[in-house]
Amino acid sequence: MTQPSAATGTGTDTESGTGTGTGTGTGVSVPFRAGREGYAGFRIPAVVATRTGTLLAFCEGRVDSAKDHGHIDIVLKRSTDGGRTWGPLQVVANNGTDLAGNPAPVTLDTGRVLLVHVRSAASATEDALLRGKVRAADGRRVWVQHSDDEGRTWSAPEEITAQVKKAGWRWYATTPGHALQLGSGRVVVPGNHTLAPTGTDNGTEAKYNSGHCLLSDDRGATWYLGYLDENTNGYVNVNETTAAELPDGRVYFNTRNDSPSPGNRADAHSLDGGRTLVRPFRPQAGLVTPVVQGSLLQLRDPDLLLFSGPADPGFRALMTVRASADGGTTWRSAHTVDGLPAAYSDLVRVDTGTVGLLYETGDFGAYETITFRRIPVTALG
C-alpha cells in the first residue's frame, strides 16, 4: 500500500479558529479552510464512518484557484472523536499537476474503504468537455483505490473507465458525496454524464445531462453500469445524484436538475439494486433548493430518510436537513443550520445519537470553508 503524503498544518482547526483541537463545545469544527495547507480552495465534500467509528472527511484540494479544473488533489482528514477535531491533511489521490476529483467513498462490510473518483487533464474545462473539444485521453476517466487501515494508507489507484463509461459520453462525474453498499453487498455509486448533441446544439445545453450508476457485486473488484436515464426533453435531465437504501430494500435516488422544470430536484426508485429504475426521474417539488448537489442518509433508528442541501430557492444559502418518513415521497424541514451561504454537503451517521453534516459554507461566500456539524438525532424529530 502506498503511504499518502501529508501537508503542513495541524488539521485541528475548530470553529473558533484556534487550531488547538480542543473544540468549542458547539458541535462545529472546520477541517478545511480555503487558502491554507497548500491549497487555494477546498470543494466537493464527502464523508464516511469506518467500521470502528473513525470519520473520514474527503474533498478536492484545489491548488491554484477555486476553479473546477486545473491542479486538483483528493485530500482527507481523519477524526477519532466524532468530528470534534481532525488529524493532519493527507493527499489520498493525486494526478501529478492534473486533476483527481469527485471523491465517492464507501465503507464496506469487510471494513475496507473504497474510493471511486475521476481524473482528467488540468486543461480539460467543463465547457471544453461539453463541446467535445477534449481528447479522450485527457477527458474524464474513472479510478478506484482502497484502504484497509481506516484511511491511514491507500492502495495504488486502478482505472475502471472501460467498465463504466460509454464511448461518446463527454462530461462524467461520480456522485458527489458518499457511495453506498446495499444489504446484498452490492456497491452503488451514482454518476452523471452528458450526451453528444444533435442538430445545431453545441453540447452545453442542460438537456444533454444524463444519469447512471456504477455497480459492483464483488466489493469493488469489477464494475458495470446500472440504470441509464437519458433523454433530451429539457424537462428533467439528471445531474449530480445521491442514493440511499430504504428499509424495504428499494434504492432511492435524488438528483440535481438543471433544466427549467418545476423545482430543481428530481427523484426515482429502483427495485433491483440500481440495475433499472421503476420509472425515469420525475420532479420532486417537496424539496426546494437552488441548482446544487445534495446528500441522502437513511436512518434505521429512527426510520427517517434525510436530505441535506441549501433551502433558498434561488441562492446557495440556508443549509437545511429535510426528513421523509415515506421513502422520499414527501418531505419536511427537520433542522436549519443557519442563514449563511452554503453549497455542497454530505451526511454521515456518527453514532446512535448523532448525525454529521460536512458542508461548504462561509460568512460571505459558500466556498470559504468545509465545515463539520454534529446534529443530535433528537433535533431531527
C-alpha positions as CSV (number, residue, x, y, z in Angstrom):
1,M,0.0,0.0,0.0
2,T,1.2,3.5,-0.7
3,Q,1.7,6.0,2.1
4,P,-0.2,9.2,1.4
5,S,1.7,12.4,1.8
6,A,0.8,15.0,4.4
7,A,0.7,18.7,4.0
8,T,1.8,21.1,6.7
9,G,-0.6,22.3,9.4
10,T,-2.2,20.6,12.4
11,G,-5.5,19.9,10.7
12,T,-7.4,20.5,14.0
13,D,-9.0,23.8,13.2
14,T,-12.1,24.5,15.3
15,E,-14.9,27.0,14.9
16,S,-13.0,29.5,17.0
17,G,-10.1,29.2,14.6
18,T,-7.6,28.5,17.3
19,G,-6.4,25.3,15.8
20,T,-5.9,23.7,19.2
21,G,-8.1,20.7,18.5
22,T,-10.0,21.3,21.8
23,G,-13.3,22.1,20.1
24,T,-15.7,24.9,21.1
25,G,-18.5,22.9,22.7
26,T,-20.9,23.9,19.9
27,G,-20.6,20.7,17.8
28,V,-19.0,22.5,15.0
29,S,-15.5,22.1,13.6
30,V,-13.7,23.3,10.4
31,P,-11.5,20.6,8.9
32,F,-10.8,22.6,5.6
33,R,-10.4,26.3,5.2
34,A,-9.6,28.0,1.8
35,G,-6.1,29.4,1.4
36,R,-4.5,27.0,4.0
37,E,-2.3,23.9,3.9
38,G,-1.1,24.5,0.3
39,Y,-4.5,24.8,-1.4
40,A,-6.3,27.9,-2.7
41,G,-9.6,26.3,-2.1
42,F,-11.4,23.2,-1.0
43,R,-14.6,21.9,-2.6
44,I,-16.8,18.8,-3.1
45,P,-17.1,17.2,0.4
46,A,-17.7,13.6,1.1
47,V,-17.7,11.8,4.5
48,V,-17.9,8.2,5.7
49,A,-17.5,6.5,9.1
50,T,-15.3,3.4,9.3
51,R,-16.4,0.2,11.0
52,T,-14.9,1.4,14.3
53,G,-16.3,4.9,14.1
54,T,-13.4,6.9,12.7
55,L,-14.7,9.7,10.4
56,L,-13.0,10.2,7.1
57,A,-13.7,13.6,5.5
58,F,-12.7,13.9,1.8
59,C,-12.7,16.8,-0.6
60,E,-11.0,18.3,-3.5
61,G,-7.9,20.3,-2.7
62,R,-7.6,22.9,-5.5
63,V,-4.1,24.1,-5.7
64,D,-4.1,27.3,-7.7
65,S,-7.7,28.5,-7.6
66,A,-11.3,27.5,-6.8
67,K,-12.0,26.6,-10.4
68,D,-13.3,23.1,-11.3
69,H,-10.3,22.3,-13.5
70,G,-6.5,22.6,-13.0
71,H,-4.2,21.0,-10.5
72,I,-6.6,19.3,-8.1
73,D,-5.9,16.6,-5.5
74,I,-8.3,14.5,-3.4
75,V,-7.4,15.2,0.3
76,L,-8.5,13.6,3.5
77,K,-8.7,14.4,7.2
78,R,-9.5,11.7,9.9
79,S,-11.4,12.3,13.2
80,T,-11.3,9.7,16.0
81,D,-13.6,11.8,18.3
82,G,-16.8,12.1,16.3
83,G,-15.8,15.1,14.2
84,R,-14.8,17.4,17.1
85,T,-11.2,17.6,16.0
86,W,-9.3,16.4,12.9
87,G,-5.9,15.0,12.1
88,P,-3.4,16.2,9.6
89,L,-4.2,16.6,5.9
90,Q,-3.4,13.6,3.7
91,V,-3.2,13.6,-0.1
92,V,-5.1,10.4,-1.0
93,A,-5.3,10.7,-4.8
94,N,-3.2,12.9,-7.0
95,N,-2.7,13.1,-10.7
96,G,0.6,15.0,-10.9
97,T,-0.3,18.5,-11.7
98,D,-3.6,17.4,-13.4
99,L,-7.0,16.6,-11.8
100,A,-8.1,13.9,-9.4
101,G,-11.6,14.7,-8.0
102,N,-15.2,13.9,-7.3
103,P,-14.4,11.6,-4.3
104,A,-17.1,8.9,-3.8
105,P,-16.0,6.9,-0.7
106,V,-17.9,3.9,0.9
107,T,-17.1,1.7,3.9
108,L,-17.7,-1.9,3.1
109,D,-18.9,-4.7,5.4
110,T,-15.4,-6.0,5.4
111,G,-14.0,-2.8,6.9
112,R,-12.3,-1.8,3.6
113,V,-12.9,1.7,2.5
114,L,-13.3,2.1,-1.3
115,L,-12.7,5.4,-3.0
116,V,-14.1,5.9,-6.5
117,H,-13.1,9.1,-8.3
118,V,-12.4,10.7,-11.7
119,R,-9.3,12.0,-13.3
120,S,-8.6,14.3,-16.2
121,A,-6.1,16.7,-17.7
122,A,-5.8,20.0,-15.9
123,S,-6.7,21.8,-19.1
124,A,-10.0,19.9,-19.6
125,T,-12.5,22.5,-18.6
126,E,-16.2,21.6,-18.3
127,D,-17.0,23.8,-21.2
128,A,-14.5,22.2,-23.5
129,L,-15.6,18.7,-22.4
130,L,-19.3,19.5,-23.1
131,R,-18.3,20.8,-26.5
132,G,-16.3,17.7,-27.4
133,K,-13.1,19.6,-27.7
134,V,-11.0,17.4,-25.3
135,R,-9.1,14.3,-26.4
136,A,-10.4,11.1,-24.9
137,A,-7.0,10.5,-23.2
138,D,-7.4,13.9,-21.5
139,G,-11.1,13.6,-20.6
140,R,-12.9,12.3,-17.5
141,R,-11.7,8.8,-16.6
142,V,-12.7,6.7,-13.6
143,W,-10.5,5.1,-11.0
144,V,-10.8,3.2,-7.7
145,Q,-8.5,2.6,-4.8
146,H,-8.9,1.3,-1.2
147,S,-7.7,1.5,2.4
148,D,-7.7,-1.5,4.8
149,D,-6.5,0.6,7.8
150,E,-9.3,3.1,8.1
151,G,-7.8,5.7,5.8
152,R,-4.2,5.8,7.1
153,T,-2.8,4.4,3.9
154,W,-4.2,3.7,0.4
155,S,-3.6,1.3,-2.4
156,A,-2.4,2.4,-5.8
157,P,-5.4,3.5,-8.0
158,E,-6.7,1.2,-10.7
159,E,-8.6,2.5,-13.8
160,I,-12.1,1.2,-14.4
161,T,-13.1,3.6,-17.2
162,A,-13.7,0.9,-19.8
163,Q,-16.2,-0.9,-17.5
164,V,-18.3,2.1,-16.6
165,K,-18.1,4.8,-19.3
166,K,-19.6,4.5,-22.7
167,A,-18.0,5.8,-25.9
168,G,-19.4,9.2,-26.8
169,W,-20.1,10.4,-23.3
170,R,-18.5,13.8,-22.7
171,W,-18.7,15.1,-19.2
172,Y,-18.6,12.4,-16.5
173,A,-18.7,12.6,-12.7
174,T,-19.2,10.3,-9.7
175,T,-21.8,11.4,-7.0
176,P,-20.5,13.9,-5.4
177,G,-20.7,12.6,-1.8
178,H,-20.5,9.2,-0.3
179,A,-21.3,6.0,-2.2
180,L,-23.4,3.1,-0.9
181,Q,-23.2,-0.6,-0.1
182,L,-26.6,-2.3,-0.1
183,G,-27.6,-5.1,2.3
184,S,-27.0,-7.6,-0.5
185,G,-23.3,-6.5,-0.6
186,R,-23.6,-4.6,-3.9
187,V,-21.8,-1.3,-4.1
188,V,-23.7,1.5,-5.8
189,V,-22.0,4.7,-7.0
190,P,-24.4,7.3,-8.5
191,G,-23.0,9.1,-11.5
192,N,-23.8,11.6,-14.3
193,H,-22.7,12.2,-17.8
194,T,-23.6,14.2,-20.9
195,L,-24.5,13.0,-24.3
196,A,-23.2,14.3,-27.6
197,P,-25.5,17.0,-29.1
198,T,-27.6,16.8,-32.2
199,G,-28.5,19.4,-34.8
200,T,-27.1,22.8,-34.2
201,D,-26.6,22.3,-30.5
202,N,-23.1,22.5,-29.1
203,G,-23.4,20.2,-26.1
204,T,-23.5,22.8,-23.3
205,E,-27.3,22.7,-23.2
206,A,-28.7,21.3,-20.0
207,K,-31.0,18.8,-21.8
208,Y,-27.9,16.6,-22.6
209,N,-27.3,16.0,-18.8
210,S,-27.9,12.3,-18.1
211,G,-27.7,9.9,-15.2
212,H,-26.3,6.4,-14.5
213,C,-24.9,4.4,-11.6
214,L,-21.8,2.2,-11.2
215,L,-22.4,-1.2,-9.7
216,S,-20.0,-3.8,-8.2
217,D,-21.1,-7.2,-6.9
218,D,-17.6,-8.2,-5.7
219,R,-16.8,-5.3,-3.4
220,G,-15.0,-3.2,-5.9
221,A,-13.0,-5.8,-7.8
222,T,-15.1,-5.4,-11.0
223,W,-17.7,-2.9,-12.1
224,Y,-20.5,-2.4,-14.5
225,L,-23.2,0.1,-15.4
226,G,-26.6,0.0,-13.8
227,Y,-29.6,2.2,-14.8
228,L,-29.3,4.8,-17.6
229,D,-31.6,7.9,-17.5
230,E,-31.0,9.6,-20.8
231,N,-33.4,12.0,-22.6
232,T,-33.2,15.4,-24.2
233,N,-36.6,16.7,-23.4
234,G,-35.4,19.7,-21.4
235,Y,-37.7,18.8,-18.5
236,V,-35.9,16.5,-16.1
237,N,-32.3,15.9,-17.0
238,V,-30.2,14.1,-14.4
239,N,-27.1,15.8,-13.0
240,E,-25.3,15.2,-9.6
241,T,-27.1,12.3,-7.8
242,T,-27.1,10.8,-4.4
243,A,-28.6,7.5,-3.2
244,A,-29.9,5.6,-0.1
245,E,-31.2,2.1,0.5
246,L,-34.7,2.3,2.1
247,P,-35.8,-0.2,4.9
248,D,-37.9,-2.1,2.4
249,G,-34.9,-2.7,0.1
250,R,-35.7,-0.2,-2.6
251,V,-32.9,2.2,-3.6
252,Y,-33.9,5.8,-3.7
253,F,-32.1,8.3,-6.0
254,N,-32.3,12.0,-5.7
255,T,-30.7,14.3,-8.3
256,R,-29.9,17.9,-9.1
257,N,-31.9,19.0,-12.2
258,D,-30.6,22.0,-14.2
259,S,-33.4,22.1,-16.7
260,P,-36.3,24.6,-16.2
261,S,-38.8,22.1,-14.9
262,P,-40.9,22.5,-11.6
263,G,-38.2,23.0,-9.0
264,N,-34.5,21.9,-9.1
265,R,-34.8,18.4,-7.6
266,A,-36.0,15.1,-9.1
267,D,-36.1,11.5,-7.8
268,A,-36.5,7.9,-8.7
269,H,-36.6,4.4,-7.2
270,S,-35.1,1.1,-8.1
271,L,-36.4,-2.3,-7.1
272,D,-33.4,-4.3,-8.3
273,G,-30.4,-2.6,-6.6
274,G,-29.8,0.1,-9.1
275,R,-29.9,-2.0,-12.3
276,T,-33.0,-0.3,-13.5
277,L,-35.4,2.4,-12.4
278,V,-39.1,1.8,-11.8
279,R,-39.7,4.9,-13.9
280,P,-37.4,7.7,-15.1
281,F,-36.6,10.6,-12.7
282,R,-39.6,12.9,-12.0
283,P,-39.7,16.3,-10.3
284,Q,-39.7,16.4,-6.5
285,A,-41.5,19.6,-5.6
286,G,-41.2,18.8,-1.9
287,L,-37.5,19.7,-1.8
288,V,-37.0,23.4,-2.5
289,T,-33.3,24.1,-3.3
290,P,-31.3,26.2,-5.7
291,V,-29.4,24.3,-8.5
292,V,-27.0,22.4,-6.3
293,Q,-25.8,19.0,-5.2
294,G,-27.5,17.3,-2.2
295,S,-26.9,14.3,0.1
296,L,-29.1,11.5,1.4
297,L,-28.8,9.3,4.5
298,Q,-31.2,6.6,5.6
299,L,-31.5,6.3,9.4
300,R,-32.8,2.9,10.7
301,D,-33.4,4.0,14.3
302,P,-35.5,6.1,13.9
303,D,-36.7,5.2,10.5
304,L,-36.1,8.5,8.7
305,L,-34.7,9.4,5.2
306,L,-32.6,12.6,5.5
307,F,-31.7,15.1,2.7
308,S,-29.2,17.9,3.1
309,G,-28.9,21.0,0.9
310,P,-29.5,24.7,0.8
311,A,-33.1,25.7,1.2
312,D,-33.1,29.1,-0.5
313,P,-34.7,28.5,-4.0
314,G,-32.5,31.0,-5.8
315,F,-29.2,31.1,-4.0
316,R,-26.7,28.7,-2.4
317,A,-27.6,29.5,1.2
318,L,-29.7,28.4,4.2
319,M,-28.2,24.9,4.7
320,T,-31.1,22.7,5.9
321,V,-31.7,19.0,6.7
322,R,-35.0,17.7,5.5
323,A,-36.7,14.4,6.5
324,S,-39.0,11.9,4.9
325,A,-40.9,9.1,6.6
326,D,-42.3,7.6,3.4
327,G,-39.3,6.8,1.3
328,G,-38.8,10.2,-0.3
329,T,-42.4,10.8,-1.4
330,T,-43.0,13.7,1.0
331,W,-40.5,15.9,2.9
332,R,-40.5,18.3,5.9
333,S,-37.8,20.6,7.2
334,A,-36.1,18.9,10.2
335,H,-33.1,21.2,11.0
336,T,-32.0,24.5,9.6
337,V,-28.3,25.1,10.3
338,D,-28.2,28.9,9.7
339,G,-28.9,31.5,7.1
340,L,-25.3,31.7,5.7
341,P,-24.1,30.9,2.2
342,A,-23.8,27.2,1.7
343,A,-23.5,24.8,-1.2
344,Y,-22.4,21.1,-1.4
345,S,-22.8,18.7,1.5
346,D,-22.7,15.1,2.7
347,L,-24.3,13.3,5.6
348,V,-23.0,10.5,7.9
349,R,-24.2,8.6,10.9
350,V,-21.7,9.4,13.6
351,D,-23.2,7.3,16.4
352,T,-26.6,6.3,17.7
353,G,-27.4,9.8,18.9
354,T,-25.6,11.9,16.3
355,V,-25.8,12.7,12.5
356,G,-22.8,14.5,11.0
357,L,-23.1,17.1,8.2
358,L,-20.0,18.0,6.2
359,Y,-20.7,21.1,4.1
360,E,-19.4,24.1,2.2
361,T,-20.1,27.4,3.9
362,G,-18.7,30.8,4.9
363,D,-19.7,34.1,6.3
364,F,-19.6,35.9,2.9
365,G,-19.4,33.1,0.4
366,A,-20.2,29.4,0.3
367,Y,-16.6,28.3,-0.5
368,E,-14.7,29.8,2.4
369,T,-14.6,26.6,4.4
370,I,-15.7,23.0,4.5
371,T,-17.3,22.7,8.0
372,F,-18.5,19.7,10.0
373,R,-21.5,19.9,12.2
374,R,-22.7,17.4,14.8
375,I,-26.6,17.3,14.8
376,P,-28.4,15.3,17.6
377,V,-30.8,12.8,16.2
378,T,-33.4,14.1,18.6
379,A,-33.2,17.5,16.8
380,L,-34.4,15.9,13.6
381,G,-37.8,15.0,15.0
